């Protein structure tokens, strides 16, 4: 009986594991208030994009304290993280884990940032390309922000053509 239970637990653990969405860049729109965690911060996002994967209504865990996260939730916000070591999504829980290796510099905002989407300078710093339909879906329009098509974003993401 113990062997059957153990085998069941092992099989269940394989089924429940989070799906790896690879490494690289991620952006999220419609950011809620963040809270500190043991390893970093967590916050709710209405939409996150990783290459061709678009996730809705997720809780994002950014596993580094080296992130600028002092922001006004009443503003239209964007989360950007470049060069993540791994991005994992568990569809059962709606949790997106963004795994970061802390850089040698140990400076704030080296691993990610949450900022007003209208802040052109921050978008340039994070080399953020935003898909037009994502902005429309979350905020109702493009807010006058330069956008790219979904195909163009996926091409740049797949080939790292920034």
TIPA-347567 format. One line per 3 residues: for each residue x, y, z of N, C-alpha, C, O. Coordinates in Angstrom, 2 decimals, m for minus. Example, Ala and Ser with C-alpha at 12.3 -4.5 7.8 and 13.67 -1.06 7.14 Angstrom:
residues 2
13.19,m5.69,7.80,12.30,m4.50,7.80,13.20,m3.30,7.80,14.24,m3.32,8.46 ~ 12.85,m2.25,7.08,13.67,m1.06,7.14,12.90,0.03,7.87,13.41,1.14,8.04
***
This chain:
residues 162
0.83,m1.19,0.00,0.00,0.00,0.00,0.87,1.26,0.00,0.59,2.22,m0.71 ~ 1.94,1.24,0.81,2.85,2.39,0.86,3.49,2.64,m0.50,3.68,3.79,m0.90 ~ 3.83,1.56,m1.21,4.45,1.71,m2.52,3.49,2.36,m3.51,3.90,3.19,m4.32
2.23,1.99,m3.44,1.23,2.56,m4.34,1.05,4.05,m4.06,0.95,4.86,m4.98 ~ 1.00,4.39,m2.78,0.86,5.81,m2.40,2.08,6.59,m2.86,1.94,7.68,m3.42 ~ 3.27,6.06,m2.63,4.50,6.73,m3.05,4.54,6.90,m4.57,4.90,7.96,m5.07
4.16,5.86,m5.29,4.12,5.94,m6.75,3.11,6.99,m7.20,3.38,7.74,m8.14 ~ 1.97,7.05,m6.54,0.96,8.06,m6.86,1.48,9.47,m6.63,1.22,10.36,m7.44 ~ 2.20,9.67,m5.54,2.77,10.99,m5.24,3.79,11.38,m6.30,3.82,12.53,m6.74
4.62,10.45,m6.70,5.64,10.73,m7.72,4.98,11.10,m9.04,5.39,12.06,m9.69 ~ 3.98,10.34,m9.45,3.28,10.63,m10.70,2.60,11.99,m10.63,2.67,12.78,m11.57 ~ 1.95,12.27,m9.51,1.28,13.55,m9.33,2.27,14.71,m9.39,1.96,15.76,m9.95
3.45,14.53,m8.82,4.44,15.61,m8.84,4.89,15.92,m10.26,5.17,17.08,m10.57 ~ 4.96,14.93,m11.13,5.31,15.18,m12.53,4.19,15.91,m13.25,4.46,16.76,m14.10 ~ 2.96,15.59,m12.93,1.81,16.22,m13.59,1.68,17.68,m13.19,1.36,18.52,m14.03
1.92,17.99,m11.92,1.67,19.32,m11.38,2.83,20.29,m11.64,2.69,21.49,m11.44 ~ 3.96,19.77,m12.07,5.11,20.65,m12.27,4.79,21.80,m13.20,3.97,21.69,m14.11 ~ 5.46,22.91,m12.95,5.26,24.10,m13.77,5.88,23.90,m15.15,6.90,23.23,m15.30
5.25,24.49,m16.12,5.74,24.45,m17.49,6.84,25.49,m17.65,6.67,26.65,m17.28 ~ 7.98,25.07,m18.20,9.07,26.00,m18.44,8.78,26.78,m19.71,8.50,26.20,m20.76 ~ 8.86,28.10,m19.60,8.67,28.96,m20.76,10.02,29.47,m21.27,10.07,30.40,m22.08
11.11,28.86,m20.80,12.43,29.20,m21.29,13.14,30.25,m20.46,12.84,30.46,m19.29 ~ 14.08,30.91,m21.11,14.86,31.98,m20.49,14.63,33.24,m21.30,14.08,33.19,m22.40 ~ 15.05,34.37,m20.76,14.99,35.58,m21.56,14.17,36.68,m20.94,14.18,36.89,m19.73
13.43,37.38,m21.80,12.72,38.59,m21.40,11.25,38.31,m21.14,10.65,37.42,m21.74 ~ 10.69,39.10,m20.25,9.27,39.01,m19.94,8.77,40.43,m19.67,9.49,41.24,m19.08 ~ 7.56,40.71,m20.09,6.92,41.95,m19.65,5.50,41.65,m19.22,4.86,40.72,m19.72
5.01,42.45,m18.29,3.65,42.31,m17.80,2.99,43.68,m17.76,3.66,44.70,m17.57 ~ 1.68,43.69,m17.95,0.89,44.92,m17.92,m0.23,44.76,m16.89,m0.59,43.64,m16.52 ~ m0.76,45.89,m16.43,m1.84,45.84,m15.45,m1.35,45.34,m14.10,m1.89,44.37,m13.56
m0.34,45.99,m13.57,0.35,45.54,m12.36,m0.40,45.99,m11.10,m0.84,47.14,m11.00 ~ m0.53,45.07,m10.16,m1.12,45.38,m8.86,m0.03,45.63,m7.82,1.15,45.63,m8.15 ~ m0.44,45.84,m6.60,0.48,46.12,m5.50,1.42,44.93,m5.26,1.00,43.77,m5.34
2.68,45.23,m4.98,3.64,44.17,m4.71,3.76,43.92,m3.21,3.51,44.81,m2.39 ~ 4.15,42.72,m2.88,4.48,42.38,m1.49,5.82,41.67,m1.50,6.17,40.96,m2.45 ~ 6.57,41.87,m0.44,7.88,41.24,m0.31,7.69,39.75,m0.02,6.77,39.35,0.69
8.58,38.95,m0.57,8.63,37.53,m0.26,10.03,37.23,0.27,10.89,38.12,0.31 ~ 10.25,36.01,0.66,11.57,35.62,1.16,12.65,35.86,0.11,13.76,36.27,0.44 ~ 12.31,35.59,m1.15,13.30,35.66,m2.22,13.20,36.88,m3.11,14.07,37.08,m3.96
12.18,37.71,m2.95,12.01,38.85,m3.85,10.69,39.53,m3.61,10.38,39.96,m2.50 ~ 9.89,39.64,m4.68,8.56,40.25,m4.56,7.55,39.42,m5.36,7.90,38.61,m6.21 ~ 6.27,39.66,m5.05,5.20,39.08,m5.85,4.15,40.16,m6.08,3.99,41.07,m5.28
3.45,40.03,m7.21,2.40,40.98,m7.56,1.47,40.33,m8.57,1.83,39.35,m9.22 ~ 0.29,40.88,m8.69,m0.68,40.40,m9.69,m0.47,41.20,m10.98,m0.12,42.38,m10.95 ~ m0.70,40.53,m12.10,m0.62,41.18,m13.41,m1.79,40.71,m14.26,m2.17,39.54,m14.23
m2.36,41.64,m15.02,m3.48,41.28,m15.89,m3.02,40.50,m17.11,m3.74,39.64,m17.61 ~ m1.80,40.80,m17.60,m1.29,40.13,m18.79,0.23,40.10,m18.74,0.86,41.11,m18.42 ~ 0.82,38.96,m19.06,2.27,38.85,m19.19,2.58,38.19,m20.52,1.85,37.31,m20.99
3.68,38.63,m21.13,4.09,38.06,m22.41,5.53,37.59,m22.32,6.42,38.32,m21.87 ~ 5.73,36.34,m22.76,7.04,35.73,m22.88,7.08,35.12,m24.28,6.54,34.04,m24.50 ~ 7.71,35.81,m25.21,7.72,35.33,m26.60,6.30,35.23,m27.13,5.56,36.21,m27.10
5.92,34.07,m27.62,4.58,33.88,m28.17,3.56,33.51,m27.09,2.37,33.42,m27.37 ~ 4.02,33.30,m25.87,3.12,32.94,m24.77,2.53,34.18,m24.14,3.26,35.09,m23.72 ~ 1.21,34.22,m24.07,0.51,35.33,m23.42,m0.30,34.74,m22.28,m1.14,33.86,m22.49
m0.03,35.22,m21.07,m0.70,34.72,m19.87,m1.56,35.82,m19.29,m1.16,36.99,m19.26 ~ m2.74,35.46,m18.82,m3.67,36.45,m18.27,m3.93,36.16,m16.80,m3.99,35.01,m16.36 ~ m4.09,37.25,m16.04,m4.46,37.19,m14.62,m3.57,36.22,m13.84,m4.03,35.19,m13.34
m2.31,36.58,m13.75,m1.32,35.74,m13.07,m0.77,36.45,m11.84,m0.86,37.67,m11.71 ~ m0.20,35.65,m10.96,0.59,36.18,m9.85,2.05,35.96,m10.23,2.47,34.83,m10.46 ~ 2.81,37.04,m10.29,4.21,36.97,m10.70,5.09,36.96,m9.46,4.94,37.80,m8.57
6.00,35.99,m9.41,7.03,35.94,m8.38,8.35,36.30,m9.05,8.85,35.55,m9.89 ~ 8.91,37.43,m8.68,10.21,37.87,m9.19,11.20,37.55,m8.08,11.16,38.18,m7.02 ~ 12.08,36.57,m8.29,12.87,36.04,m7.18,14.18,36.80,m6.93,15.23,36.18,m6.78
14.11,38.10,m6.90,15.27,38.92,m6.55,14.78,40.19,m5.88,13.77,40.77,m6.26 ~ 15.53,40.63,m4.86,15.20,41.90,m4.21,15.79,43.07,m4.99,15.52,44.23,m4.66 ~ 16.60,42.80,m6.01,17.22,43.86,m6.81,16.26,44.30,m7.90,16.52,44.10,m9.09
15.16,44.89,m7.50,14.14,45.36,m8.43,13.54,46.65,m7.89,13.29,46.77,m6.69 ~ 13.33,47.60,m8.77,12.64,48.82,m8.37,11.16,48.52,m8.30,10.53,48.22,m9.32 ~ 10.59,48.58,m7.10,9.19,48.21,m6.95,8.39,49.22,m6.14,7.32,48.90,m5.62
8.89,50.44,m6.04,8.13,51.49,m5.37,7.37,52.25,m6.44,7.96,53.04,m7.19 ~ 6.08,52.01,m6.52,5.29,52.58,m7.60,3.88,52.86,m7.12,3.45,52.38,m6.08 ~ 3.17,53.65,m7.91,1.79,54.03,m7.63,0.87,53.11,m8.41,0.83,53.17,m9.64
0.12,52.25,m7.72,m0.74,51.28,m8.41,m1.89,51.93,m9.17,m2.56,51.28,m9.96 ~ m2.12,53.23,m8.93,m3.17,53.94,m9.67,m2.74,54.30,m11.09,m3.57,54.67,m11.91 ~ m1.43,54.18,m11.37,m0.92,54.48,m12.71,m0.95,53.22,m13.57,m1.05,52.10,m13.06
m0.88,53.41,m14.86,m0.79,52.29,m15.79,0.66,51.82,m15.79,1.56,52.54,m16.23 ~ 0.88,50.61,m15.30,2.23,50.14,m15.02,2.65,48.99,m15.93,1.84,48.29,m16.52 ~ 3.98,48.84,m16.00,4.59,47.76,m16.76,5.69,47.14,m15.91,6.41,47.85,m15.20
5.83,45.84,m15.99,6.93,45.11,m15.36,7.81,44.60,m16.49,7.31,44.05,m17.47 ~ 9.11,44.78,m16.35,10.04,44.27,m17.36,11.21,43.60,m16.66,11.76,44.13,m15.70 ~ 11.59,42.44,m17.16,12.78,41.74,m16.67,13.47,41.15,m17.89,12.86,40.42,m18.67
14.73,41.47,m18.04,15.51,40.99,m19.18,16.53,39.97,m18.72,17.10,40.09,m17.64 ~ 16.76,38.96,m19.54,17.82,38.00,m19.28,17.56,37.10,m18.10,18.50,36.75,m17.38 ~ 16.32,36.72,m17.87,16.03,35.84,m16.74,16.66,34.47,m16.98,16.86,34.05,m18.12
16.95,33.79,m15.90,17.57,32.47,m15.97,16.53,31.38,m16.24,16.87,30.31,m16.75 ~ 15.30,31.65,m15.92,14.24,30.68,m16.17,12.89,31.31,m15.89,12.73,32.08,m14.94 ~ 11.91,30.98,m16.72,10.56,31.48,m16.54,9.65,30.25,m16.50,9.62,29.46,m17.44
8.92,30.11,m15.40,8.09,28.93,m15.20,6.66,29.34,m14.88,6.43,30.26,m14.10 ~ 5.70,28.65,m15.50,4.30,28.97,m15.28,3.53,27.73,m14.86,3.62,26.68,m15.51 ~ 2.79,27.85,m13.77,1.93,26.77,m13.30,0.49,27.18,m13.57,m0.05,28.05,m12.89
m0.12,26.56,m14.56,m1.48,26.93,m14.96,m2.52,26.57,m13.90,m3.59,27.17,m13.86 ~ m2.22,25.60,m13.05,m3.16,25.23,m11.99,m3.29,26.32,m10.94,m4.38,26.56,m10.42 ~ m2.18,26.98,m10.64,m2.19,28.02,m9.60,m2.18,29.43,m10.17,m2.43,30.39,m9.44
m1.89,29.57,m11.46,m1.79,30.89,m12.07,m0.56,31.65,m11.62,m0.55,32.88,m11.59 ~ 0.49,30.92,m11.26,1.73,31.54,m10.77,2.80,31.50,m11.85,3.09,30.46,m12.44 ~ 3.39,32.68,m12.10,4.51,32.82,m13.03,5.75,33.14,m12.21,5.82,34.18,m11.56
6.73,32.23,m12.24,7.99,32.45,m11.53,9.04,32.95,m12.51,9.30,32.31,m13.53 ~ 9.63,34.09,m12.19,10.72,34.64,m13.00,11.98,34.48,m12.17,12.20,35.21,m11.20 ~ 12.81,33.52,m12.57,14.03,33.19,m11.84,15.17,34.06,m12.33,15.47,34.10,m13.53
15.80,34.75,m11.42,16.87,35.69,m11.75,18.13,35.29,m10.99,18.07,34.93,m9.82 ~ 19.26,35.36,m11.67,20.54,35.23,m10.98,21.00,36.65,m10.70,21.19,37.44,m11.62 ~ 21.17,36.98,m9.41,21.56,38.34,m9.07,22.90,38.69,m9.71,23.85,37.91,m9.64
22.97,39.86,m10.34,24.21,40.28,m11.01,25.29,40.64,m9.99,25.02,40.88,m8.82 ~ 26.50,40.68,m10.47,27.64,41.01,m9.61,27.51,42.42,m9.04,27.92,42.67,m7.91 ~ 26.94,43.33,m9.81,26.86,44.73,m9.39,26.01,44.92,m8.14,26.24,45.85,m7.36
25.01,44.05,m7.94,24.12,44.11,m6.77,23.44,45.47,m6.64,23.18,45.93,m5.53 ~ 23.15,46.10,m7.76,22.47,47.39,m7.77,20.97,47.18,m7.93,20.53,46.24,m8.61 ~ 20.18,48.05,m7.31,18.74,47.97,m7.48,18.38,48.16,m8.94,19.04,48.93,m9.65
17.37,47.49,m9.38,16.84,47.54,m10.75,17.71,46.81,m11.76,17.49,46.94,m12.97 ~ 18.69,46.05,m11.31,19.50,45.28,m12.25,18.78,44.04,m12.75,19.18,43.46,m13.76 ~ 17.74,43.61,m12.06,17.07,42.37,m12.45,15.66,42.59,m12.98,15.07,41.68,m13.57
15.13,43.76,m12.79,13.78,44.04,m13.26,13.28,45.36,m12.71,13.92,45.96,m11.85 ~ 12.15,45.79,m13.22,11.61,47.06,m12.77,10.11,47.10,m13.03,9.61,46.48,m13.97 ~ 9.40,47.84,m12.20,7.99,48.14,m12.40,7.90,49.65,m12.50,8.36,50.37,m11.60
7.31,50.15,m13.59,7.32,51.59,m13.85,6.10,51.99,m14.66,5.46,51.14,m15.29 ~ 5.76,53.29,m14.65,4.64,53.75,m15.48,4.94,53.48,m16.96,6.03,53.78,m17.45 ~ 3.98,52.92,m17.64,4.19,52.53,m19.03,4.46,53.73,m19.93,5.04,53.58,m21.01
4.05,54.91,m19.51,4.28,56.12,m20.31,5.69,56.67,m20.12,6.05,57.65,m20.78 ~ 6.49,56.07,m19.24,7.86,56.52,m18.98,8.78,56.02,m20.10,9.29,54.90,m20.05 ~ 8.97,56.86,m21.12,9.75,56.49,m22.30,11.17,56.08,m21.94,11.70,55.11,m22.48
11.79,56.82,m21.04,13.18,56.53,m20.67,13.31,55.11,m20.09,14.23,54.38,m20.44 ~ 12.38,54.73,m19.21,12.45,53.39,m18.63,12.19,52.31,m19.68,12.84,51.26,m19.66 ~ 11.27,52.56,m20.60,11.03,51.58,m21.67,12.29,51.39,m22.50,12.60,50.28,m22.92
13.02,52.48,m22.74,14.27,52.39,m23.52,15.35,51.65,m22.73,16.09,50.85,m23.30 ~ 15.44,51.93,m21.43,16.43,51.25,m20.59,16.20,49.74,m20.64,17.14,48.96,m20.76 ~ 14.93,49.34,m20.56,14.60,47.92,m20.55,14.39,47.36,m21.95,14.01,46.20,m22.11
14.64,48.17,m22.98,14.50,47.74,m24.38,13.16,47.04,m24.60,13.08,46.02,m25.28 ~ 12.13,47.61,m24.02,10.82,46.97,m24.04,10.08,47.20,m25.35,9.80,48.33,m25.73 ~ 9.79,46.12,m26.03,8.92,46.14,m27.18,7.56,45.67,m26.66,7.48,44.65,m25.98
6.51,46.39,m26.97,5.20,46.05,m26.45,4.27,45.75,m27.62,4.21,46.51,m28.59 ~ 3.56,44.65,m27.52,2.62,44.26,m28.57,1.37,45.13,m28.47,0.78,45.28,m27.40 ~ 0.99,45.69,m29.61,m0.15,46.62,m29.67,m1.41,46.01,m29.05,m2.07,46.66,m28.23
m1.75,44.80,m29.42,m2.97,44.17,m28.92,m2.94,43.94,m27.41,m4.00,43.92,m26.77 ~ m1.75,43.77,m26.83,m1.65,43.62,m25.38,m2.07,44.90,m24.67,m2.83,44.87,m23.70 ~ m1.58,46.04,m25.18,m1.96,47.33,m24.59,m3.46,47.58,m24.71,m4.11,48.03,m23.77
m4.00,47.28,m25.87,m5.44,47.49,m26.08,m6.25,46.58,m25.16,m7.26,47.01,m24.59 ~ m5.82,45.34,m25.01,m6.54,44.40,m24.15,m6.56,44.84,m22.69,m7.58,44.71,m22.01 ~ m5.44,45.36,m22.20,m5.34,45.72,m20.78,m5.83,47.14,m20.51,m6.56,47.36,m19.54
m5.43,48.10,m21.35,m5.72,49.51,m21.07,m6.76,50.14,m22.00,m7.14,51.29,m21.80 ~ m7.23,49.40,m23.00,m8.28,49.92,m23.87,m7.77,50.64,m25.11,m8.52,50.80,m26.08 ~ m6.51,51.09,m25.09,m5.90,51.73,m26.26,m4.39,51.65,m26.11,m3.89,51.07,m25.14
m3.66,52.21,m27.06,m2.20,52.10,m27.02,m1.54,53.18,m26.18,m0.31,53.18,m26.02 ~ m2.32,54.11,m25.65,m1.80,55.19,m24.80,m0.77,56.05,m25.52,0.02,56.75,m24.88 ~ m0.76,56.00,m26.85,0.21,56.78,m27.62,1.63,56.24,m27.56,2.58,56.93,m27.91
1.76,55.01,m27.12,3.08,54.39,m26.96,3.42,53.61,m28.23,2.56,52.93,m28.78 ~ 4.67,53.71,m28.70,5.06,52.92,m29.87,4.90,51.43,m29.58,5.27,50.95,m28.50 ~ 4.35,50.70,m30.53,4.12,49.27,m30.35,4.65,48.49,m31.54,5.04,49.07,m32.56
4.65,47.19,m31.40,5.02,46.29,m32.49,3.89,45.27,m32.66,3.05,45.10,m31.77 ~ 3.88,44.61,m33.80,2.90,43.55,m34.02,3.35,42.31,m33.24,4.49,42.20,m32.81 ~ 2.41,41.39,m33.07,2.74,40.15,m32.37,3.82,39.37,m33.11,4.72,38.81,m32.49
3.73,39.33,m34.43,4.73,38.61,m35.23,6.11,39.23,m35.08,7.11,38.53,m34.92 ~ 6.16,40.56,m35.12,7.45,41.25,m34.98,8.05,40.99,m33.61,9.25,40.74,m33.49 ~ 7.24,41.04,m32.56,7.73,40.78,m31.21,8.27,39.35,m31.11,9.36,39.13,m30.57
7.52,38.40,m31.61,7.95,37.00,m31.54,9.24,36.78,m32.30,10.12,36.05,m31.85 ~ 9.37,37.42,m33.46,10.61,37.29,m34.25,11.80,37.84,m33.47,12.84,37.20,m33.40 ~ 11.63,39.03,m32.90,12.71,39.63,m32.12,13.02,38.79,m30.88,14.19,38.61,m30.52
11.99,38.27,m30.24,12.19,37.46,m29.03,12.93,36.17,m29.38,13.87,35.78,m28.69 ~ 12.49,35.51,m30.44,13.09,34.24,m30.83,14.55,34.37,m31.25,15.36,33.48,m30.99 ~ 14.88,35.49,m31.89,16.23,35.65,m32.41,17.07,36.64,m31.62,18.23,36.89,m31.97
16.51,37.20,m30.58,17.27,38.15,m29.78,17.69,39.36,m30.58,18.76,39.91,m30.33 ~ 16.89,39.77,m31.54,17.24,40.85,m32.47,16.82,42.20,m31.91,15.91,42.84,m32.42 ~ 17.51,42.61,m30.85,17.19,43.91,m30.26,18.19,44.89,m30.77,18.14,46.07,m30.41
***
